[in-house]
Amino acid sequence: MSAKKSRYNLFLLSPRQKYINYPAHSEMARMFGKKRLMIPLALPTIASLTPDHYRISIYDEEIEDIPFDIRPDIVGITTLAATANRAFELGDHYRALGATVVYGGPYASFAAEEALQHGHAVIVGEAEGKWEQCLADFEKGELKQIYESTTYVEYQRQKPPRWDLVNMKRIFQVAVQVSRGCPFNCDFCLVSKNFGRKMRYREIDNVVEEINAAPSKYFFFVDDNLTINKRYAKELMKAIKPLGISWGCMCSLDVATDDELLQLMAEAGCFNILVGFESLNPESLDETQKHHNRGGSIYKEAIEKIHAAGIHINASFVVGFDHDTADEFERIFNFTLKHHLPNVNLHLLNAPPGTETHKKLKAEGRLVDCDPEMGVGHFPTIQYMNMSQIEIFDKYMETVTRLYSFQVIRQKAEALLSNGAFTRPGGDISTWLKARLSWITFREFVLTSDKDRKALFSFILNLIRTKQIAIDKGLGFLISMLGYNRHVRKHQQRMDEYRKLVMEQDKGKWKDNTEQKETIGIIGAGKMGTNLANYLLECGFELHWVVSKKDDVPKILKSVEKKTRRLLENGIISAGKYEQLKNTKVSQDISVLESCTLVIEAVSEDEELKKTVLREADSVLQPDAILVSNSSSINPSVICPSTSRNQNFAGLHFFYPVNLVNITEIITVKGTSALTEKRLITFLNAIKRKYIILKEEESFILNRIFLDVQNEAFRIVDQGQASFGEIDRAVKGNLFPAGIFEFFDHVGLDIMLRSIQNYTRDYPHSDYFVPLISRLEQLTAKGHLGRKSGKGFFDYSGNETAAAGAAISPEKEDEIRHHLEFIYKNSARRHIPHSGLTIEELNEALKEYFGTETGPFN
């Protein structure tokens, strides 16, 4: 391109969507005599950044045709996942004509390499500054492929969007934005990935200038949470109140906690807010890092407050998270009925490139090979954990059809609109539009045989007559509900076509893919490693077993053969299974794990050793293999960074001996995927082990509870109130099956010392354990390690029993037992709030842990 040319022709293109879902309000736009309710803000904003020597043409393909026979000098194309294919078609066309093609927008920002196959350059992230540099390089003939900044724009003052370049006769309202960023980090959302987690705000006078210059009195604030900064929001409301505009926005339910702000919003012209409830399933909210939406108890009061302010709620929900089942649809339907929510945006979970959900599902192989333009919310585009694609699609269509049946709309309207809150008039519309909408309303709600439509119309007409609702609010409600209903009916007319698309890519429930038996690898041939390997052999698993350089491989192989033969002779396994199991691979070479799908590290409680063997195992395993650490005290989040498989990593805390202690702790790290969790549960079910699932902050909860009891028992001895033997006599057979200090000696004082040091590392009152740790250090320094050395808290060299010592009175024994029982129960209760476990779950786990008939809570 010659740098001497003074003017350049620039086309800015927004591609059409192949599929449009009902929340786009396309049917309502048609009733308004428009092509689209609103076009994206991106292209008018880009046009405002473009130098004056460019002749700019904006084409939104949803509202007008693109002139394919004209060759511009340069083309800018904005992209979404739902428009990606069409965007690339347009890029190919104009590149073939000789134009320079530049992509931007969310999809191209996270799929730059794909976009460059169809264009010359990609603007990644925010365009300000990068677009201007791109044009300057284009003029010099020095265009780069990627324009990306490591910082975000200040975003205090913006040039007004070039609405003069948009055919405003074909759209109803315009977009305005006052902030960028989002402090939340929801896994399925791109906002914080695109704009960062720090909020940036425009100066309010700059926003007012833009609104005053806009060619409409109807607006939608496209900020993802307009009211997150309530001080700013209040100042904004005061500034726009005199402008006489009518507008909608997105914000969270906590807007209802500020009565002043809610009133200011209503007075400033707010008629609708979109609230992202996303899910009513607490586990799904946790799964996607949307913890701030927990606490459904606030819903009722908040919804009622917003409605009382005369503001409609557009309730947005997503179904398809790994903890969701088909029951979620009914839960959402009933919720909207209970809280009188007629406007419901229901979506199926998708995974746009750039989101954590996309990264997770891609790693798990759950992204469906389908047209990315199907990702508009009503098509399934991933493999769901608990529902097949056709099941979730059918349930989705059934639910939206019910939501927008006039029987349900009428029921909600009668409960919602009769409160007398929707009396504030909205913005003015032309006489022509009033006449058009009045005729449509009369035709659709009077000249109909549908009794629910007629009844709804009569109800709202009566509210208008009695001044319980503003005319435009009543008419607007009817038109918007009619638009939803029409769109859903059009979907229903194409159900055969849509179901065929879905069934062609349907591979069933993802959880069914996790039911296969894992190929198990074991690392470590110590006490726990050997015990675990022997138990898994009994369960019929062929093992790939890695032992240390000092271990005698032939001896271990001989032991495996002997073990499996005994299983055969006792009728536990078949002859075929015997032939398979006796060939268990035992090696000192880590590469023997290469074909394993689940590898359990069971080396000694040494952090650096664990990191080393996990790093080595990680290097030979397939990407979808799960790697777990069997530790009794080292938090898996500490050693997980030594691997590259955050999503496929967790802790599995087996208790010794595995065949007798029927409880296992699954300890997840921050990135552990739901699929990994599911596969570990399936594995434990297969080996008939009960389990509890813990987050990393409550890891080893059972040992930690027992440690509180052990430490208090030692303090009693240390203070001279009782001997080790007297303590054990008081609790053995009463609270626990074995004595507390007998347990120390059985496990090994060196092992117990390392465990307690690891547990108390992050305790706020670790000094409380110093006396016990000091005593263990003294004993281990002398080589007194418990039973294995012949001496620990007790002496095992002669005939002395663990509970040796002078008998104490029954009263003293009861006093000790009751005191330690109190410590036991108190510790268990203290751990519950952060563990994610119920009292019943923890009680059952402690029963299994100690092998007792009762737990601390019964």
Salt bridges, closest charged atoms under 4 A:
GLU27 OE2 - ARG30 NH1 2.73
GLU27 OE2 - LYS490 NZ 2.84
ASP60 OD2 - ARG36 NH1 2.66
GLU61 OE2 - ARG86 NH2 2.42
ASP73 OD1 - LYS5 NZ 3.10
GLU89 OE1 - ARG86 NH1 2.92
ASP92 OD1 - HIS118 ND1 2.92
GLU126 OE2 - ARG180 NH1 2.91
GLU126 OE2 - ARG200 NH1 2.95
GLU128 OE2 - ARG180 NH2 2.81
ASP137 OD1 - LYS140 NZ 3.83
ASP137 OD2 - LYS144 NZ 2.99
GLU139 OE2 - HIS53 NE2 2.73
GLU142 OE1 - LYS140 NZ 3.96
ASP164 OD1 - ARG162 NE 2.84
GLU203 OE1 - ARG157 NH1 2.42
ASP205 OD1 - ARG157 NH1 3.13
GLU209 OE2 - ARG157 NH2 3.79
GLU210 OE1 - ARG202 NH1 2.77
GLU235 OE2 - LYS238 NZ 3.71
ASP254 OD2 - LYS230 NZ 3.42
ASP258 OD2 - LYS234 NZ 2.92
ASP259 OD1 - LYS305 NZ 3.10
GLU260 OE1 - LYS234 NZ 3.08
GLU267 OE1 - LYS241 NZ 3.30
GLU278 OE2 - LYS290 NZ 3.88
ASP286 OD1 - HIS291 ND1 3.04
ASP286 OD2 - ARG294 NH2 2.68
GLU287 OE1 - HIS323 ND1 3.00
GLU304 OE2 - LYS300 NZ 2.79
ASP322 OD2 - LYS360 NZ 3.01
ASP322 OD1 - ARG366 NH2 2.74
GLU328 OE2 - ARG331 NE 3.44
GLU330 OE1 - ARG402 NH1 2.96
GLU356 OE2 - LYS359 NZ 3.30
GLU364 OE1 - LYS360 NZ 3.77
GLU364 OE1 - ARG366 NH1 2.84
ASP371 OD2 - LYS18 NZ 3.31
ASP394 OD2 - ARG499 NH2 2.73
GLU398 OE2 - LYS395 NZ 3.48
GLU414 OE2 - ARG410 NE 2.99
GLU444 OE2 - ARG443 NH2 3.45
GLU444 OE1 - ARG453 NH1 2.86
GLU444 OE2 - ARG486 NH2 2.96
ASP450 OD2 - ARG453 NE 3.74
ASP452 OD1 - ARG410 NH1 3.22
GLU497 OE2 - ARG494 NH2 2.82
GLU515 OE2 - LYS678 NZ 3.98
GLU518 OE2 - ARG679 NE 3.00
GLU538 OE2 - LYS563 NZ 2.67
GLU542 OE2 - LYS585 NZ 3.80
GLU561 OE2 - ARG565 NE 3.41
GLU579 OE1 - LYS582 NZ 3.37
GLU601 OE2 - LYS610 NZ 2.53
GLU605 OE2 - LYS610 NZ 3.66
GLU607 OE2 - LYS611 NZ 3.21
GLU607 OE1 - ARG761 NH1 3.36
GLU608 OE2 - LYS611 NZ 3.94
ASP618 OD1 - ARG645 NE 2.48
GLU665 OE1 - HIS653 ND1 2.94
ASP708 OD2 - ARG830 NH2 2.46
GLU712 OE1 - ARG715 NE 3.82
GLU712 OE2 - HIS819 NE2 2.74
GLU742 OE1 - LYS732 NZ 3.25
ASP750 OD1 - LYS788 NZ 2.95
ASP762 OD1 - ARG704 NH1 3.89
ASP814 OD1 - ARG817 NH2 2.31
GLU821 OE1 - HIS818 ND1 3.70
GLU821 OE2 - LYS825 NZ 3.68
GLU844 OE2 - LYS847 NZ 3.10
GLU848 OE2 - LYS690 NZ 2.91
